[in-house]
Amino acid sequence: MMVLADPPSVWCMAQDGADPGLLYAGSTHNSQAGSARGRGSIARSTDGGRTWSDISAGVMRDEEVWTIATPPDGPGELFVGTSHARILHSEDAGRTFRECTAFLKLPGRDRWSFPPAPHIPHVRSISFDPQNSDTLYAGVEEGGVYRSHDYGASFEPLNQGVDSDIHCVAADTEDAQRLYTTTGRGFYVSNNGGATWTYVGGMSRSYTVPLLVRSGQRAAIYTAAAAGPPPLWSMGALGADALLFRSDDRGHSFRPIAAGDGSTHATRGMVMRLTAGPGNDGELFGVRSDGAVIRIDEHDETVTTIAEKLPPAYDLVVLP
């Protein structure tokens, strides 16, 4: 299992759709650039994370890398979402990139923002329709949800009734018209392909981040939510005061499950990413902002901490 990679401040990771040993990691800070913020990096590993090489030269201007996505049926392809709300596409494992220029021409881009100074929005989420990877979804923090039916050649907004503080977007594994998104104000569902969205109430926390949609016999939706946004996590006595949630009715309702310390109590660290283990064997894994790695048994919902006291962790991939 890989949790962190060579770039400092690793925020996102991805695994090639065909080669599980081909990994990518994105950073919000490139130490070689000599800048504390505003200059990210992309790294690639071809040996399952044992060694890494920087592939960001010539691609990054003053960008932070916030998301990396690899299509399941596109070996060697990756899409990268950055600050200034850019989307980059590579078809040769990151050796060259081209910009998805249509994303730069969307109406209303000048109104996108991000609360902390210098108020620069970023593409926080890129995902693919499980039934048709030519269709991809992009979530902008803060700018909304956008869809491309042609692999990034054009985009359309899907923002009727959804909060603009987007964290993750995903399509249902069985119904392409059903979409889910986590936001800074809660969880939203669309039943009509994003034409309109409905807020899902009932969760005791509102700042939702990770999103994992399971299919088949293990059909369920998982997320985690904190009591407030990240600036508050280091201030209060309860930290993020976060809980894990599960839906067994395709996002109509959620219930809390065991927290990252194996109890039903909230945790100081926030679960930032959830992913399924290899082989669909009923194991899920997650990483928390307090440097813990957790394993979730889908059968009895037992949550076990398998590593702790790591640096703050924001993403992971699971190797077979």
Secondary structure per residue as TSV (DSSP state, phi and psi in degrees):
chain	resnum	aa	ss	phi	psi
A	1	M	-	360.0	132.7
A	2	M	B	-107.9	131.7
A	3	V	-	-111.4	-46.0
A	4	L	-	-125.7	159.1
A	5	A	-	-130.0	-174.6
A	6	D	S	-61.2	-41.3
A	7	P	S	-61.0	137.2
A	8	P	T	-68.6	159.1
A	9	S	T	54.9	43.7
A	10	V	E	-61.2	124.9
A	11	W	E	-109.3	-33.1
A	12	C	E	-142.9	151.2
A	13	M	E	-139.6	159.9
A	14	A	E	-153.6	156.4
A	15	Q	E	-122.4	135.3
A	16	D	-	-59.0	144.9
A	17	G	S	-67.6	-22.8
A	18	A	S	-110.7	-33.8
A	19	D	-	-114.9	102.9
A	20	P	T	-65.3	-15.2
A	21	G	T	-88.1	-5.3
A	22	L	-	-94.7	108.9
A	23	L	E	-119.3	154.4
A	24	Y	E	-131.1	146.8
A	25	A	E	-136.2	137.3
A	26	G	E	-116.5	141.2
A	27	S	E	-121.6	152.0
A	28	T	S	-95.2	5.8
A	29	H	-	-156.8	129.1
A	30	N	-	-107.0	111.7
A	31	S	G	-62.7	-28.8
A	32	Q	G	-71.3	-20.4
A	33	A	G	-81.9	-14.7
A	34	G	T	71.9	25.3
A	35	S	-	-123.8	138.7
A	36	A	S	-71.0	-37.1
A	37	R	S	-143.4	162.3
A	38	G	S	91.4	-4.8
A	39	R	-	-133.7	107.6
A	40	G	-	-98.4	-172.6
A	41	S	E	-152.3	160.1
A	42	I	E	-124.2	132.6
A	43	A	E	-122.2	152.4
A	44	R	E	-128.3	139.5
A	45	S	E	-123.7	131.9
A	46	T	S	-105.1	4.6
A	47	D	S	-129.3	38.3
A	48	G	T	70.6	24.0
A	49	G	T	95.7	2.4
A	50	R	S	-69.5	-40.8
A	51	T	S	-133.4	155.1
A	52	W	-	-134.7	150.1
A	53	S	E	-131.3	142.3
A	54	D	E	-77.8	123.9
A	55	I	-	-116.4	18.9
A	56	S	-	-91.6	-10.4
A	57	A	T	-58.6	132.2
A	58	G	T	83.2	-8.3
A	59	V	T	-104.8	-47.3
A	60	M	-	-85.0	135.1
A	61	R	S	-96.9	-91.2
A	62	D	S	-121.9	50.8
A	63	E	-	-109.3	146.3
A	64	E	-	-98.0	143.4
A	65	V	E	-97.0	118.4
A	66	W	E	-109.2	-21.8
A	67	T	E	-155.8	146.0
A	68	I	E	-131.7	132.8
A	69	A	E	-133.5	138.3
A	70	T	-	-118.9	126.4
A	71	P	-	-67.6	141.5
A	72	P	T	-65.4	-25.0
A	73	D	T	-114.9	24.7
A	74	G	-	-127.9	78.9
A	75	P	T	-55.5	132.5
A	76	G	T	79.8	2.1
A	77	E	-	-100.1	147.5
A	78	L	E	-152.4	148.0
A	79	F	E	-113.9	138.9
A	80	V	E	-124.6	128.8
A	81	G	E	-106.0	133.5
A	82	T	E	-128.3	176.4
A	83	S	B	-65.8	168.1
A	84	H	T	61.3	15.4
A	85	A	T	52.9	55.0
A	86	R	E	-107.3	152.1
A	87	I	E	-126.1	124.3
A	88	L	E	-112.2	147.0
A	89	H	E	-130.7	130.6
A	90	S	E	-123.4	138.9
A	91	E	S	-111.2	5.8
A	92	D	S	-133.9	45.1
A	93	A	T	60.3	32.0
A	94	G	T	87.7	8.1
A	95	R	S	-72.0	-36.7
A	96	T	S	-136.4	153.7
A	97	F	-	-132.0	151.8
A	98	R	E	-129.4	152.3
A	99	E	E	-85.0	139.7
A	100	C	-	-81.5	87.2
A	101	T	G	-66.9	-24.4
A	102	A	G	-61.8	-28.4
A	103	F	G	-69.9	-23.9
A	104	L	G	-79.0	-11.2
A	105	K	G	-108.4	9.4
A	106	L	-	-67.4	134.7
A	107	P	T	-60.5	140.0
A	108	G	T	88.5	1.0
A	109	R	G	-57.0	-31.5
A	110	D	G	-67.0	-13.6
A	111	R	G	-97.6	-6.0
A	112	W	-	-69.3	146.2
A	113	S	-	-154.7	-174.8
A	114	F	-	-153.0	129.6
A	115	P	S	-53.6	-50.1
A	116	P	S	-67.4	142.1
A	117	A	T	-59.8	143.4
A	118	P	T	-89.8	27.0
A	119	H	-	62.6	42.1
A	120	I	-	-98.5	119.5
A	121	P	-	-71.3	161.6
A	122	H	E	-145.9	154.5
A	123	V	E	-79.7	109.2
A	124	R	E	-92.1	-24.0
A	125	S	E	-144.4	135.5
A	126	I	E	-133.6	129.8
A	127	S	E	-144.8	165.3
A	128	F	E	-117.4	148.3
A	129	D	E	-63.6	123.1
A	130	P	T	-60.5	-22.3
A	131	Q	T	-97.5	-13.6
A	132	N	E	-157.6	97.2
A	133	S	E	-73.4	-4.4
A	134	D	E	-67.1	-20.9
A	135	T	E	-96.0	122.6
A	136	L	E	-128.8	155.9
A	137	Y	E	-120.2	138.6
A	138	A	E	-124.3	133.4
A	139	G	E	-114.1	130.3
A	140	V	E	-110.4	130.4
A	141	E	E	-105.8	104.7
A	142	E	T	-110.5	116.5
A	143	G	T	-163.9	-12.6
A	144	G	E	109.8	-166.9
A	145	V	E	-110.6	138.8
A	146	Y	E	-137.4	147.6
A	147	R	E	-126.4	142.4
A	148	S	E	-122.2	128.2
A	149	H	S	-91.7	-5.7
A	150	D	S	-129.0	40.3
A	151	Y	T	64.1	32.1
A	152	G	T	96.1	4.3
A	153	A	S	-75.8	-28.0
A	154	S	-	-148.8	159.6
A	155	F	-	-138.7	153.0
A	156	E	E	-133.3	146.1
A	157	P	E	-79.5	147.4
A	158	L	-	-132.5	67.6
A	159	N	-	-123.7	18.3
A	160	Q	T	-78.7	104.3
A	161	G	T	91.5	11.2
A	162	V	-	-117.1	146.1
A	163	D	-	-66.9	147.1
A	164	S	S	-83.4	-8.3
A	165	D	B	-86.3	75.3
A	166	I	E	-85.5	135.3
A	167	H	E	-111.2	-51.1
A	168	C	E	-139.7	145.6
A	169	V	E	-131.0	139.6
A	170	A	E	-153.2	148.9
A	171	A	E	-95.2	151.1
A	172	D	-	-63.2	146.4
A	173	T	S	-72.8	-19.5
A	174	E	S	-117.1	-22.4
A	175	D	-	-129.3	104.2
A	176	A	T	-66.4	-17.4
A	177	Q	T	-79.8	-10.1
A	178	R	-	-103.2	118.2
A	179	L	E	-119.7	154.2
A	180	Y	E	-132.2	147.3
A	181	T	E	-148.7	142.2
A	182	T	E	-101.6	142.0
A	183	T	E	-139.7	175.7
A	184	G	T	-71.5	-9.3
A	185	R	T	-117.6	7.8
A	186	G	E	132.6	-167.2
A	187	F	E	-102.8	137.6
A	188	Y	E	-127.9	148.8
A	189	V	E	-129.9	142.3
A	190	S	E	-122.0	133.4
A	191	N	S	-102.3	0.6
A	192	N	S	-131.4	42.7
A	193	G	T	66.8	25.1
A	194	G	T	91.4	3.2
A	195	A	S	-63.3	-38.7
A	196	T	S	-142.8	158.1
A	197	W	-	-125.6	153.1
A	198	T	E	-125.0	131.2
A	199	Y	E	-73.9	134.4
A	200	V	E	-100.5	110.0
A	201	G	-	-87.4	-176.0
A	202	G	-	99.4	-13.9
A	203	M	-	-85.5	142.4
A	204	S	S	-82.0	-3.0
A	205	R	-	-128.9	153.8
A	206	S	-	-116.7	-22.2
A	207	Y	E	-88.0	89.1
A	208	T	E	-91.1	141.4
A	209	V	E	-126.7	-73.7
A	210	P	E	-72.8	160.5
A	211	L	E	-149.7	121.4
A	212	L	E	-132.2	120.6
A	213	V	E	-106.6	119.2
A	214	R	E	-102.9	154.1
A	215	S	-	-129.2	178.3
A	216	G	G	67.0	-142.8
A	217	Q	G	-65.3	-21.0
A	218	R	G	-102.0	26.0
A	219	A	-	-56.4	118.2
A	220	A	E	-169.1	163.9
A	221	I	E	-124.9	132.4
A	222	Y	E	-118.4	142.9
A	223	T	E	-150.3	175.3
A	224	A	E	-137.3	149.9
A	225	A	E	-140.6	140.2
A	226	A	E	-104.6	165.4
A	227	A	S	-73.9	-19.3
A	228	G	S	-161.9	-178.6
A	229	P	-	-74.5	166.6
A	230	P	G	-53.0	-37.4
A	231	P	G	-58.2	-21.9
A	232	L	G	-87.5	-13.2
A	233	W	T	-67.3	-29.0
A	234	S	T	-97.6	2.1
A	235	M	T	-101.4	-43.6
A	236	G	S	-85.1	163.8
A	237	A	T	-67.0	-24.9
A	238	L	T	-96.0	1.2
A	239	G	T	63.0	-134.0
A	240	A	T	-71.2	-21.2
A	241	D	-	50.6	54.7
A	242	A	B	-101.8	151.9
A	243	L	E	-133.1	151.8
A	244	L	E	-89.9	145.1
A	245	F	E	-131.3	150.4
A	246	R	E	-133.8	140.4
A	247	S	E	-117.5	130.6
A	248	D	S	-107.7	7.5
A	249	D	S	-127.1	39.2
A	250	R	T	57.3	40.1
A	251	G	T	89.2	5.8
A	252	H	S	-71.1	-32.8
A	253	S	-	-151.9	159.7
A	254	F	-	-132.6	152.8
A	255	R	E	-133.0	147.9
A	256	P	E	-72.4	145.8
A	257	I	E	-119.4	-178.4
A	258	A	-	-56.6	144.0
A	259	A	-	-81.7	177.7
A	260	G	T	-66.6	-12.5
A	261	D	T	-98.9	11.5
A	262	G	S	88.3	-2.7
A	263	S	S	-107.3	-179.6
A	264	T	S	-96.1	10.6
A	265	H	S	-87.7	153.8
A	266	A	-	-66.9	155.7
A	267	T	B	-112.6	153.6
A	268	R	S	-67.2	-37.4
A	269	G	S	-86.6	146.3
A	270	M	-	-96.3	132.7
A	271	V	E	-70.4	118.1
A	272	M	E	-96.5	-25.7
A	273	R	E	-148.9	142.2
A	274	L	E	-126.5	138.9
A	275	T	E	-147.3	153.9
A	276	A	E	-85.5	148.7
A	277	G	-	-75.0	164.7
A	278	P	G	-68.7	147.6
A	279	G	G	84.9	2.4
A	280	N	G	52.3	46.2
A	281	D	-	-95.9	12.5
A	282	G	S	88.4	14.4
A	283	E	E	-110.1	133.4
A	284	L	E	-117.1	153.8
A	285	F	E	-129.9	151.4
A	286	G	E	-148.3	161.7
A	287	V	E	-125.0	146.1
A	288	R	E	-115.0	157.3
A	289	S	T	-68.2	-13.5
A	290	D	T	-95.5	13.0
A	291	G	S	86.3	23.5
A	292	A	-	-106.6	147.7
A	293	V	E	-113.9	132.0
A	294	I	E	-121.9	154.7
A	295	R	E	-121.8	134.0
A	296	I	E	-115.8	126.1
A	297	D	E	-89.7	115.1
A	298	E	T	-68.2	-20.6
A	299	H	T	-70.3	-52.1
A	300	D	T	-116.0	3.9
A	301	E	-	63.2	25.7
A	302	T	-	-71.0	133.1
A	303	V	E	-113.5	124.4
A	304	T	E	-120.8	133.3
A	305	T	E	-83.5	117.6
A	306	I	E	-104.4	-10.2
A	307	A	E	-157.5	147.7
A	308	E	-	-151.7	171.4
A	309	K	S	61.6	25.7
A	310	L	-	-81.1	169.2
A	311	P	S	-59.1	159.2
A	312	P	-	-50.2	128.3
A	313	A	-	-114.3	137.6
A	314	Y	-	-123.4	-12.9
A	315	D	-	-159.6	163.9
A	316	L	-	-158.3	159.2
A	317	V	B	-126.1	154.3
A	318	V	-	-112.8	124.8
A	319	L	-	-93.2	144.0
A	320	P	-	-68.3	360.0
